[in-house]
Amino acid sequence: MLNETKEVKGWNWGAFMYSIVWGIGNKCYLPLLCLIPIFNIVWVFVCGAKGNEWAYRNSELDAETFMAIQETWNRAGLVMFMISLAVVVLWIIIFILGMSSLSNITINL
């Protein structure tokens, strides 16, 4: 059991990006604390770091099967993180371009 617990430790992008859905799907209800405003900003990072351990404790699977399932969550979470990051960068670029075009507008009265 000690080696298996060590094997399931690590970052889980699925638990980070899909905290509530991931928690319910893995019968792990601590991620529901992400419903608390402001607190959720910190708690999603805790879910990403500790999620595998929490879910494994509630799982009846062996470590290898468990990690294979979590790998799917990891891929989905990482893809969502990259999409979210791209959207944020795009919005920042649009905002900067919009502000710079507004500063070039002259009003003639």
N, CA, C and O atoms as a DFTB+ gen file, in Angstrom:
436 C
 N C O
     1  1       0.828      -1.207       0.000
     2  2       0.000       0.000       0.000
     3  2       0.866       1.263       0.000
     4  3       0.508       2.254      -0.636
     5  1       1.996       1.237       0.702
     6  2       2.871       2.404       0.773
     7  2       3.390       2.781      -0.610
     8  3       3.366       3.957      -0.974
     9  1       3.856       1.809      -1.383
    10  2       4.348       2.087      -2.729
    11  2       3.237       2.582      -3.639
    12  3       3.458       3.469      -4.463
    13  1       2.045       2.018      -3.497
    14  2       0.924       2.455      -4.327
    15  2       0.543       3.896      -4.011
    16  3       0.243       4.670      -4.920
    17  1       0.552       4.264      -2.730
    18  2       0.220       5.641      -2.359
    19  2       1.249       6.599      -2.929
    20  3       0.895       7.685      -3.390
    21  1       2.514       6.214      -2.903
    22  2       3.572       7.054      -3.460
    23  2       3.410       7.175      -4.977
    24  3       3.700       8.217      -5.564
    25  1       2.941       6.092      -5.597
    26  2       2.757       6.050      -7.049
    27  2       1.639       6.987      -7.524
    28  3       1.704       7.502      -8.640
    29  1       0.632       7.210      -6.704
    30  2      -0.504       8.036      -7.140
    31  2      -0.323       9.510      -6.802
    32  3      -1.171      10.328      -7.160
    33  1       0.744       9.860      -6.134
    34  2       0.972      11.277      -5.823
    35  2       1.358      12.027      -7.088
    36  3       1.918      11.444      -8.016
    37  1       1.063      13.297      -7.123
    38  2       1.446      14.133      -8.256
    39  2       0.320      15.059      -8.678
    40  3      -0.819      14.929      -8.228
    41  1       0.654      15.978      -9.535
    42  2      -0.287      16.992     -10.008
    43  2      -1.334      16.357     -10.911
    44  3      -1.021      15.491     -11.728
    45  1      -2.584      16.795     -10.756
    46  2      -3.670      16.301     -11.584
    47  2      -4.380      17.496     -12.218
    48  3      -5.106      18.230     -11.548
    49  1      -4.156      17.681     -13.528
    50  2      -4.773      18.805     -14.237
    51  2      -6.290      18.706     -14.250
    52  3      -6.979      19.726     -14.241
    53  1      -6.811      17.499     -14.271
    54  2      -8.261      17.310     -14.245
    55  2      -8.861      17.812     -12.947
    56  3      -9.898      18.474     -12.948
    57  1      -8.206      17.496     -11.835
    58  2      -8.681      17.963     -10.535
    59  2      -8.544      19.480     -10.421
    60  3      -9.341      20.126      -9.741
    61  1      -7.553      20.039     -11.074
    62  2      -7.336      21.490     -11.045
    63  2      -8.383      22.238     -11.871
    64  3      -8.987      23.197     -11.391
    65  1      -8.593      21.800     -13.103
    66  2      -9.481      22.528     -14.012
    67  2     -10.950      22.169     -13.845
    68  3     -11.817      23.023     -14.036
    69  1     -11.244      20.935     -13.495
    70  2     -12.632      20.472     -13.383
    71  2     -12.934      20.062     -11.941
    72  3     -13.581      19.040     -11.715
    73  1     -12.485      20.827     -10.990
    74  2     -12.516      20.431      -9.583
    75  2     -13.818      19.770      -9.143
    76  3     -13.796      18.648      -8.637
    77  1     -14.928      20.433      -9.326
    78  2     -16.197      19.926      -8.815
    79  2     -16.632      18.675      -9.568
    80  3     -16.993      17.677      -8.945
    81  1     -16.603      18.713     -10.892
    82  2     -17.001      17.559     -11.696
    83  2     -16.058      16.391     -11.440
    84  3     -16.507      15.255     -11.286
    85  1     -14.770      16.658     -11.392
    86  2     -13.783      15.625     -11.120
    87  2     -14.039      14.991      -9.760
    88  3     -13.999      13.768      -9.625
    89  1     -14.302      15.814      -8.756
    90  2     -14.539      15.303      -7.405
    91  2     -15.751      14.392      -7.334
    92  3     -15.694      13.320      -6.731
    93  1     -16.844      14.814      -7.946
    94  2     -18.047      13.985      -7.937
    95  2     -17.792      12.683      -8.699
    96  3     -18.205      11.612      -8.254
    97  1     -17.119      12.772      -9.834
    98  2     -16.828      11.587     -10.632
    99  2     -15.910      10.600      -9.944
   100  3     -15.938       9.407     -10.248
   101  1     -15.096      11.085      -9.018
   102  2     -14.158      10.218      -8.296
   103  2     -14.591       9.950      -6.859
   104  3     -13.800       9.472      -6.046
   105  1     -15.852      10.260      -6.548
   106  2     -16.406      10.062      -5.200
   107  2     -15.528      10.713      -4.136
   108  3     -15.270      10.149      -3.073
   109  1     -15.086      11.909      -4.461
   110  2     -14.208      12.681      -3.591
   111  2     -14.858      14.055      -3.456
   112  3     -14.926      14.802      -4.432
   113  1     -15.328      14.393      -2.277
   114  2     -16.181      15.571      -2.157
   115  2     -15.480      16.810      -1.598
   116  3     -16.116      17.855      -1.469
   117  1     -14.212      16.728      -1.270
   118  2     -13.479      17.920      -0.843
   119  2     -13.426      19.001      -1.925
   120  3     -13.443      20.184      -1.585
   121  1     -13.360      18.643      -3.225
   122  2     -13.371      19.684      -4.250
   123  2     -14.656      20.528      -4.280
   124  3     -14.682      21.586      -4.910
   125  1     -15.713      20.072      -3.609
   126  2     -16.933      20.889      -3.537
   127  2     -16.691      22.193      -2.778
   128  3     -17.485      23.129      -2.873
   129  1     -15.599      22.250      -2.029
   130  2     -15.250      23.502      -1.350
   131  2     -14.911      24.606      -2.355
   132  3     -14.830      25.780      -1.992
   133  1     -14.714      24.223      -3.616
   134  2     -14.473      25.222      -4.661
   135  2     -15.716      26.075      -4.922
   136  3     -15.639      27.079      -5.630
   137  1     -16.829      25.693      -4.372
   138  2     -18.050      26.494      -4.517
   139  2     -18.028      27.738      -3.623
   140  3     -18.868      28.624      -3.778
   141  1     -17.084      27.807      -2.700
   142  2     -16.969      28.961      -1.807
   143  2     -16.198      30.061      -2.536
   144  3     -15.033      29.871      -2.884
   145  1     -16.840      31.211      -2.771
   146  2     -16.149      32.302      -3.480
   147  2     -14.876      32.734      -2.751
   148  3     -14.788      32.635      -1.527
   149  1     -13.925      33.198      -3.489
   150  2     -12.608      33.662      -3.042
   151  2     -11.750      32.487      -2.565
   152  3     -10.613      32.333      -3.012
   153  1     -12.278      31.663      -1.669
   154  2     -11.554      30.483      -1.171
   155  2     -11.193      29.554      -2.321
   156  3     -10.157      28.889      -2.292
   157  1     -12.055      29.514      -3.337
   158  2     -11.834      28.605      -4.464
   159  2     -10.566      28.912      -5.243
   160  3     -10.010      28.022      -5.886
   161  1     -10.098      30.153      -5.198
   162  2      -8.871      30.523      -5.913
   163  2      -7.688      29.711      -5.389
   164  3      -6.827      29.294      -6.165
   165  1      -7.645      29.493      -4.104
   166  2      -6.577      28.708      -3.492
   167  2      -6.897      27.213      -3.576
   168  3      -6.011      26.393      -3.818
   169  1      -8.171      26.870      -3.374
   170  2      -8.550      25.471      -3.252
   171  2      -8.354      24.678      -4.546
   172  3      -8.081      23.479      -4.488
   173  1      -8.486      25.319      -5.714
   174  2      -8.257      24.582      -6.967
   175  2      -6.809      24.098      -7.050
   176  3      -6.542      23.030      -7.601
   177  1      -5.880      24.876      -6.507
   178  2      -4.477      24.453      -6.488
   179  2      -4.279      23.280      -5.529
   180  3      -3.504      22.366      -5.810
   181  1      -4.979      23.311      -4.403
   182  2      -4.915      22.192      -3.463
   183  2      -5.491      20.938      -4.124
   184  3      -4.937      19.848      -3.982
   185  1      -6.602      21.096      -4.846
   186  2      -7.208      19.951      -5.554
   187  2      -6.245      19.382      -6.588
   188  3      -6.117      18.163      -6.707
   189  1      -5.577      20.233      -7.325
   190  2      -4.619      19.760      -8.316
   191  2      -3.464      19.001      -7.693
   192  3      -2.991      18.012      -8.254
   193  1      -3.007      19.459      -6.533
   194  2      -1.859      18.839      -5.879
   195  2      -2.227      17.571      -5.109
   196  3      -1.465      16.604      -5.119
   197  1      -3.369      17.560      -4.451
   198  2      -3.732      16.444      -3.575
   199  2      -4.835      15.557      -4.142
   200  3      -5.177      14.544      -3.532
   201  1      -5.391      15.912      -5.281
   202  2      -6.546      15.205      -5.830
   203  2      -6.344      13.719      -6.026
   204  3      -7.212      12.926      -5.661
   205  1      -5.217      13.323      -6.595
   206  2      -4.967      11.893      -6.815
   207  2      -5.006      11.106      -5.514
   208  3      -5.581      10.019      -5.460
   209  1      -4.404      11.643      -4.482
   210  2      -4.377      10.956      -3.193
   211  2      -5.782      10.811      -2.619
   212  3      -6.156       9.736      -2.150
   213  1      -6.559      11.889      -2.656
   214  2      -7.925      11.843      -2.139
   215  2      -8.759      10.807      -2.887
   216  3      -9.448       9.989      -2.278
   217  1      -8.687      10.855      -4.208
   218  2      -9.499       9.953      -5.026
   219  2      -9.049       8.505      -4.862
   220  3      -9.883       7.600      -4.863
   221  1      -7.762       8.273      -4.724
   222  2      -7.267       6.900      -4.585
   223  2      -7.748       6.266      -3.281
   224  3      -8.050       5.074      -3.230
   225  1      -7.814       7.075      -2.236
   226  2      -8.319       6.567      -0.953
   227  2      -9.763       6.084      -1.077
   228  3     -10.161       5.138      -0.397
   229  1     -10.548       6.727      -1.941
   230  2     -11.952       6.359      -2.119
   231  2     -12.142       5.331      -3.226
   232  3     -13.264       4.891      -3.477
   233  1     -11.080       4.952      -3.875
   234  2     -11.153       4.041      -5.012
   235  2     -10.930       2.598      -4.581
   236  3     -10.221       2.324      -3.612
   237  1     -11.540       1.697      -5.307
   238  2     -11.330       0.268      -5.060
   239  2     -10.396      -0.329      -6.118
   240  3     -10.227      -1.546      -6.181
   241  1      -9.797       0.521      -6.939
   242  2      -8.937       0.073      -8.031
   243  2      -7.492      -0.059      -7.572
   244  3      -7.079       0.546      -6.583
   245  1      -6.728      -0.866      -8.313
   246  2      -5.294      -0.915      -8.040
   247  2      -4.661       0.362      -8.595
   248  3      -5.272       1.055      -9.409
   249  1      -3.454       0.669      -8.161
   250  2      -2.807       1.934      -8.510
   251  2      -2.627       2.104     -10.015
   252  3      -2.794       3.205     -10.540
   253  1      -2.286       1.022     -10.708
   254  2      -2.053       1.120     -12.152
   255  2      -3.324       1.478     -12.915
   256  3      -3.301       2.347     -13.787
   257  1      -4.422       0.817     -12.593
   258  2      -5.704       1.116     -13.250
   259  2      -6.179       2.518     -12.881
   260  3      -6.673       3.264     -13.727
   261  1      -6.020       2.859     -11.612
   262  2      -6.419       4.187     -11.153
   263  2      -5.673       5.281     -11.915
   264  3      -6.278       6.249     -12.375
   265  1      -4.353       5.117     -12.046
   266  2      -3.561       6.133     -12.736
   267  2      -3.882       6.193     -14.227
   268  3      -3.790       7.259     -14.835
   269  1      -4.257       5.063     -14.822
   270  2      -4.655       5.073     -16.231
   271  2      -5.924       5.904     -16.420
   272  3      -6.047       6.644     -17.396
   273  1      -6.850       5.782     -15.498
   274  2      -8.082       6.583     -15.559
   275  2      -7.759       8.058     -15.329
   276  3      -8.276       8.928     -16.030
   277  1      -6.906       8.332     -14.350
   278  2      -6.560       9.724     -14.053
   279  2      -5.780      10.370     -15.193
   280  3      -5.812      11.590     -15.350
   281  1      -5.087       9.571     -15.982
   282  2      -4.357      10.109     -17.137
   283  2      -5.322      10.761     -18.127
   284  3      -4.986      11.769     -18.750
   285  1      -6.510      10.193     -18.274
   286  2      -7.531      10.795     -19.131
   287  2      -7.968      12.147     -18.569
   288  3      -8.102      13.122     -19.308
   289  1      -8.188      12.194     -17.250
   290  2      -8.531      13.461     -16.610
   291  2      -7.390      14.475     -16.781
   292  3      -7.632      15.657     -17.025
   293  1      -6.156      14.001     -16.650
   294  2      -4.995      14.882     -16.813
   295  2      -4.961      15.503     -18.201
   296  3      -4.770      16.712     -18.336
   297  1      -5.144      14.689     -19.229
   298  2      -5.126      15.209     -20.603
   299  2      -6.238      16.233     -20.811
   300  3      -6.004      17.305     -21.368
   301  1      -7.443      15.903     -20.364
   302  2      -8.575      16.814     -20.539
   303  2      -8.335      18.133     -19.795
   304  3      -8.622      19.210     -20.317
   305  1      -7.813      18.036     -18.583
   306  2      -7.539      19.238     -17.798
   307  2      -6.440      20.092     -18.403
   308  3      -6.529      21.319     -18.406
   309  1      -5.399      19.439     -18.920
   310  2      -4.298      20.184     -19.533
   311  2      -4.752      20.886     -20.808
   312  3      -4.375      22.031     -21.059
   313  1      -5.561      20.200     -21.614
   314  2      -6.094      20.829     -22.833
   315  2      -6.959      22.030     -22.457
   316  3      -6.849      23.086     -23.080
   317  1      -7.818      21.885     -21.447
   318  2      -8.666      22.998     -21.022
   319  2      -7.823      24.147     -20.472
   320  3      -8.151      25.312     -20.698
   321  1      -6.749      23.838     -19.759
   322  2      -5.870      24.877     -19.240
   323  2      -5.230      25.658     -20.384
   324  3      -5.175      26.887     -20.344
   325  1      -4.746      24.944     -21.407
   326  2      -4.116      25.625     -22.546
   327  2      -5.127      26.476     -23.311
   328  3      -4.802      27.584     -23.739
   329  1      -6.339      25.975     -23.484
   330  2      -7.383      26.761     -24.160
   331  2      -7.706      28.006     -23.338
   332  3      -7.822      29.101     -23.889
   333  1      -7.851      27.846     -22.029
   334  2      -8.145      28.986     -21.152
   335  2      -7.031      30.018     -21.187
   336  3      -7.291      31.220     -21.231
   337  1      -5.796      29.548     -21.168
   338  2      -4.649      30.446     -21.230
   339  2      -4.631      31.210     -22.551
   340  3      -4.364      32.412     -22.568
   341  1      -4.913      30.521     -23.657
   342  2      -4.949      31.175     -24.971
   343  2      -6.051      32.224     -25.022
   344  3      -5.851      33.301     -25.583
   345  1      -7.210      31.925     -24.444
   346  2      -8.320      32.885     -24.433
   347  2      -7.950      34.121     -23.606
   348  3      -8.240      35.248     -24.008
   349  1      -7.316      33.912     -22.463
   350  2      -6.909      35.048     -21.625
   351  2      -5.891      35.918     -22.368
   352  3      -6.003      37.144     -22.352
   353  1      -4.913      35.306     -23.008
   354  2      -3.908      36.067     -23.766
   355  2      -4.582      36.823     -24.902
   356  3      -4.261      37.985     -25.147
   357  1      -5.507      36.182     -25.596
   358  2      -6.233      36.843     -26.679
   359  2      -7.023      38.046     -26.171
   360  3      -7.013      39.105     -26.799
   361  1      -7.706      37.890     -25.040
   362  2      -8.459      39.008     -24.468
   363  2      -7.534      40.161     -24.069
   364  3      -7.879      41.326     -24.264
   365  1      -6.376      39.845     -23.519
   366  2      -5.415      40.899     -23.148
   367  2      -4.949      41.644     -24.390
   368  3      -4.865      42.872     -24.383
   369  1      -4.649      40.916     -25.450
   370  2      -4.219      41.556     -26.702
   371  2      -5.324      42.441     -27.255
   372  3      -5.069      43.574     -27.664
   373  1      -6.549      41.931     -27.268
   374  2      -7.689      42.728     -27.765
   375  2      -7.880      43.970     -26.905
   376  3      -8.145      45.051     -27.430
   377  1      -7.749      43.827     -25.591
   378  2      -7.905      44.972     -24.695
   379  2      -6.829      46.021     -24.955
   380  3      -7.123      47.215     -25.028
   381  1      -5.594      45.577     -25.093
   382  2      -4.496      46.521     -25.343
   383  2      -4.684      47.230     -26.680
   384  3      -4.495      48.442     -26.778
   385  1      -5.055      46.473     -27.705
   386  2      -5.296      47.091     -29.020
   387  2      -6.469      48.060     -28.967
   388  3      -6.423      49.130     -29.575
   389  1      -7.511      47.692     -28.248
   390  2      -8.672      48.576     -28.109
   391  2      -8.324      49.862     -27.379
   392  3      -8.747      50.947     -27.777
   393  1      -7.553      49.734     -26.314
   394  2      -7.159      50.928     -25.554
   395  2      -6.229      51.814     -26.374
   396  3      -6.312      53.039     -26.299
   397  1      -5.347      51.202     -27.156
   398  2      -4.432      52.017     -27.952
   399  2      -5.183      52.724     -29.083
   400  3      -4.837      53.847     -29.450
   401  1      -6.207      52.070     -29.636
   402  2      -6.971      52.734     -30.694
   403  2      -7.839      53.848     -30.124
   404  3      -8.087      54.844     -30.804
   405  1      -8.302      53.696     -28.887
   406  2      -9.074      54.753     -28.243
   407  2      -8.207      55.972     -27.959
   408  3      -8.685      57.104     -28.033
   409  1      -6.955      55.753     -27.639
   410  2      -6.071      56.882     -27.326
   411  2      -5.694      57.652     -28.590
   412  3      -5.247      58.795     -28.499
   413  1      -5.863      57.054     -29.751
   414  2      -5.552      57.730     -31.016
   415  2      -6.745      58.512     -31.582
   416  3      -6.600      59.237     -32.566
   417  1      -7.907      58.368     -30.970
   418  2      -9.103      59.064     -31.454
   419  2      -9.062      60.514     -30.981
   420  3      -8.874      60.793     -29.797
   421  1      -9.238      61.408     -31.912
   422  2      -9.313      62.817     -31.549
   423  2     -10.734      63.301     -31.803
   424  3     -11.372      62.940     -32.792
   425  1     -11.202      64.121     -30.886
   426  2     -12.559      64.652     -31.009
   427  2     -12.457      66.111     -31.365
   428  3     -11.872      66.904     -30.627
   429  1     -13.034      66.467     -32.509
   430  2     -13.048      67.862     -32.947
   431  2     -14.417      68.462     -32.619
   432  3     -15.446      67.994     -33.106
   433  1     -14.409      69.490     -31.796
   434  2     -15.664      70.146     -31.446
   435  2     -15.835      71.402     -32.248
   436  3     -16.837      72.100     -32.094
